[in-house]
Amino acid sequence: MNRRSSGILLHITSLPSPYGIGDLGPAAYRFVDLLSSTGQRYWQILPLNPTCPAFANSPYQGTSAFAGNTWLISPEQMVADDLLAPEEISNPPTFPGDRVDYRAVMDYKNGLFDRAFERFKEYGSDFRYKDFAAENITWLDDYAIFVALKERFGGKTWGDWPVGIRDRHDEALRKHGTELAAPILREKFLQYVFDRQWRMLKNHCRDRHIQIIGDLPIYLTYDSVDLWANPKLFKLDGEKKPTVVAGVPPDIFSATGQLWGSPIYNWEMHREQGFRWWESRIDRTLALVDRVRLDHFRGFVQFWEVSAGDETAQNGHWVDAPGQDLFTLLMRGRSCLPIIAEDLGYITPDVHEMMTYFRFPGMKILTFGFSGDVARNPHAPHNITNDCVAYTGTHDNNTVRGWFEHEISDEQKSLIFRYIGGPVGADHIHRILMRLAMISPAETVIIPMQDILGLGEETRMNRPGTTDKNWEWRLLPEQMTEQALQEFSEITGIYGRK
């Protein structure tokens, strides 16, 4: 049996930094040292893929399943690698400290990237860049030209590009590849810089015995390089537009369901190709992180398919997915698959049967545990089992304090007070739920940084179903009080998770 352990959920964009967004620089290394000093074993992050302004820079609407988010590149580390001069980053604009202004960050960092790229060309590419380009050729070339083409065609989705390049005719690819040689090389260079900085940070984690839990969204946005480069792997029509899209059916929360709009996989073609694309995607992800949370795991068993023209998800239907065959193939030649299955929401027995078969732990959320029949609620602390990862909340939930102050009824509060043996205020509820998570049998416990510090709903990372102000929260250095971190370290030790 693996030892009891715990960790912190904090996405890289939320780290402090003078450059407008959390990055792979000094604050990330300090955070790893903090994890180590408080007895933690895990750092959980959100997806690392490139984000898109059209989708509010959601990490779950990435433009590539393989590339890294270059906005996370550290200017300070670029100076250390002689790609920038110290004076070129010494006077950044004044950015908000508590949130990411993505547009301002992009404008500033693009200027730095241009200067670093010119220096890179002047010095000549080194052997490390050449090795990176060769090792990642299966996705890097397509991604780099995709980014350059998006710029050339004014940001249009790839399905609206001229037919020749939309359909990847050899002549069109050669023509644009030649004409866009410089921006293509620039994007490859930036991916190399991201990869190098990430691996240095990951090595620091390994030296501190910290493992990174990554996140892999099951679906991709339509306007991604993966659909352009592999259209046969998705359900598209002759014009390369989706025929069906993903979502979830109507439930007690929504009478019309949720229409996500993500293209759906052509699973038969994936099967014919031996699931090569999925194997490459999993391998690439596990080269960057140590464990991976599979978002919407239910979709690997059955998925809700909706006609592309529908305005709601009401008229969709369930379709079987080949998850059993996929994970069986992925297990070959591997002692284990370090996967955490996101099994939240309406989950049928066949989903849990697959999780049990492959020994994938699921998720339990303590803020879900105080509703309905609490005696049988699987998220209630007394029902949590060891084969799961327990959380106080996730990036999609309100903070514990925000939940307590704004989302639960007086009746629920009364139930919580009876459950814990007495009343508690909003300034203390996060401590109670952290202790309940830590004392539980769950093998792994992950606590969002906001809950460790007892922060309110203004620090929430995401509000599902909305697009305004999401993915922007940043941690202010003064919020990381010594008292809160000392308390967290103490309960980590008291409940045997060090």
Secondary structure, DSSP 8 states (H G I E B T S, - for coil): ----EEEEE--GGGS--TTSS--SSHHHHHHHHHHHHTT--EEE----S---GGGTT-TTS-S-SS---GGG--HHHHHHTTSS-GGGSSS-----SSB--HHHHHHHHHHHHHHHHHHHHHH---HHHHHHHHHTHHHHHHHHHHHHHHHHTTT--GGGS-HHHHTT-HHHHHHHHHHTHHHHHHHHHHHHHHHHHHHHHHHHHHHTT-EEEEEE-SS--SSSHHHHH-GGGB-B-TTS-BSEEEEE---SS-TT-EEEEEE-B-HHHHHHTTTHHHHHHHHHHHHH-SEEEETTGGGGTEEEEEETT-SSSTT-EEEE--HHHHHHHHHTT-S---EEE---SS--HHHHHHHHHHT--EEEEGGGSSSS-TTT-TTSGGG--SSEEEES--TTS--HHHHHHHTS-HHHHHHHHHHHTS---TTTHHHHHHHHHHHSS-SEEEEEHHHHTT--GGG-S--TT--SSTT-B---GGGS-HHHHHHHHHHHHHTT--
